[in-house]
């Protein structure tokens, strides 16, 4: 009897499927630039969660002086808006690492702060759970980047409210799951 081996997608396949990669590929026509951006996208594809610890955020420091990449990422965040609609296939991990990179570069700082300010407004106006991710970004990085403090302050109460909402939804889902398991065991 032969054994069946199940393998996952390769790193290249995962990279190709990521919405951030797809959006960046559509934006970039210069093949030399694309090769560098592809390597950045491959790095993003290795991450299994949005940044949480300061160390996670600092993974992006390798790219803070790649000005061509940053130019493209500024354009990306102005066009690729977060959503809470999971069917929309929003790349929370990729997008949050893009925000982490932009938050740590000094290149085009005024433009970046303007883009981040717009993103904060967008998240709050649309009452997005992504505000929690943005808040954590600013909270972790504001010590080294004091100009992020005003964004963190604007998001603090809103993000805490969204965090509580998320936790309540998770609690309800867990209770519903446990109830289904109980019913199933009785049958």
C-alpha positions in Angstrom: 0.0 0.0 0.0 1.4 3.4 -1.0 1.4 6.4 1.3 -0.3 9.6 0.3 1.8 12.6 0.9 0.0 15.9 1.2 2.2 18.9 0.4 1.4 22.6 0.8 2.0 25.4 -1.7 5.5 26.4 -2.4 6.7 29.8 -1.3 6.5 31.1 -4.9 2.9 29.9 -5.2 1.9 31.5 -1.9 3.6 34.7 -2.9 1.9 34.7 -6.3 -1.6 34.3 -4.7 -1.2 37.0 -2.1 -3.5 40.0 -2.9 -0.7 42.5 -2.1 1.6 40.7 -4.6 -1.2 40.8 -7.3 -1.8 44.5 -6.7 1.8 45.4 -6.8 2.4 43.3 -9.9 -0.4 45.2 -11.7 1.2 48.5 -10.7 4.8 47.8 -11.7 5.9 47.7 -15.3 9.7 48.0 -14.8 11.0 44.5 -14.6 14.1 45.4 -12.6 12.0 47.1 -10.0 9.6 44.1 -10.0 12.4 41.7 -9.2 13.2 43.6 -6.0 9.5 44.0 -5.2 9.0 40.2 -5.8 11.7 39.5 -3.2 9.9 41.8 -0.8 6.6 40.0 -1.5 8.2 36.6 -0.9 9.3 37.8 2.5 5.8 38.9 3.3 4.5 35.4 2.2 6.6 33.8 4.9 4.6 35.5 7.6 1.6 33.7 9.1 0.2 36.6 11.1 0.1 40.4 11.1 2.9 42.0 13.2 2.3 41.9 16.9 5.6 42.4 18.7 8.1 45.1 18.1 10.4 42.5 16.7 7.7 41.6 14.1 7.5 45.3 13.0 11.3 45.6 12.9 11.4 42.9 10.2 10.6 45.7 7.8 13.7 47.7 8.7 15.7 46.0 5.9 13.6 47.9 3.4 13.4 51.4 4.8 16.0 52.8 2.4 14.6 51.1 -0.7 13.0 54.3 -2.0 11.6 52.8 -5.2 9.8 50.2 -3.2 8.5 52.8 -0.8 7.2 54.9 -3.6 5.2 51.9 -4.9 3.9 51.0 -1.4 2.7 54.6 -0.8 0.7 54.3 -4.0 -0.5 50.8 -2.9 -1.9 52.0 0.4 -3.7 54.9 -1.3 -5.5 52.4 -3.6 -5.9 49.2 -1.5 -8.2 49.9 1.4 -8.9 47.4 4.2 -12.2 45.8 4.6 -13.9 43.6 7.2 -15.6 41.6 4.4 -13.6 38.4 4.5 -15.1 37.4 1.1 -13.2 40.4 -0.4 -9.9 38.6 0.1 -8.2 41.5 1.8 -4.6 40.7 2.6 -4.4 41.8 6.3 -0.9 40.3 6.8 0.6 41.8 3.7 -1.1 45.2 4.1 -0.1 45.4 7.8 3.6 44.7 7.0 3.4 47.4 4.3 2.1 49.8 6.9 4.9 48.7 9.3 7.5 49.5 6.6 6.0 52.8 5.8 5.8 53.7 9.5 9.6 53.2 9.9 11.1 55.0 6.9 12.1 58.6 6.8 11.8 58.8 3.1 8.8 61.0 2.0 7.8 61.2 5.6 5.2 63.9 5.1 3.5 61.9 2.3 3.5 58.8 4.4 2.0 60.5 7.4 -0.7 61.9 5.2 -1.4 58.4 3.8 -1.5 56.9 7.2 -3.8 59.7 8.5 -6.1 59.0 5.6 -6.1 55.3 6.4 -6.9 56.0 10.1 -9.8 58.2 9.0 -11.0 55.5 6.6 -10.8 52.7 9.2 -12.7 54.8 11.7 -15.3 56.2 9.3 -16.0 52.6 8.1 -15.8 51.2 11.6 -13.3 48.6 10.5 -11.7 46.0 12.8 -8.5 46.7 10.9 -8.3 49.8 13.2 -7.0 47.4 15.9 -4.1 46.4 13.6 -3.4 50.0 12.8 -3.5 51.0 16.4 -1.1 48.3 17.4 1.3 49.4 14.7 1.4 53.0 15.9 1.5 51.9 19.6 4.5 49.6 19.0 6.4 52.1 16.9 5.7 55.5 18.4 8.6 55.4 20.8 11.1 55.3 17.9 8.8 57.4 15.6 7.2 60.1 17.8 5.3 61.5 14.8 3.1 58.4 14.9 1.8 59.3 18.4 -1.1 61.5 17.1 -2.3 58.6 15.0 -2.1 56.2 17.9 -4.0 58.7 20.1 -6.7 59.1 17.6 -7.2 55.4 17.2 -6.8 54.3 20.9 -10.4 54.4 22.1 -11.9 53.3 18.8 -9.5 50.4 18.5 -10.2 49.3 22.1 -13.9 49.3 21.3 -13.3 47.2 18.2 -11.0 44.9 20.1 -13.8 44.3 22.7 -16.2 43.7 19.8 -13.9 41.1 18.3 -13.4 39.3 21.6 -17.2 39.2 22.2 -17.7 37.8 18.7 -15.0 35.1 19.3 -16.6 34.2 22.7 -20.1 33.8 21.1 -18.6 31.7 18.2 -16.8 29.5 20.8 -20.0 29.0 22.8 -22.0 28.2 19.6 -19.3 25.7 18.6 -19.4 24.0 22.0 -23.2 23.8 21.9 -23.0 22.1 18.4 -20.5 19.6 19.8 -22.8 18.9 22.8 -25.8 18.3 20.5 -23.7 16.2 18.2 -22.5 14.0 21.1 -26.1 13.5 22.3 -27.2 12.2 18.9 
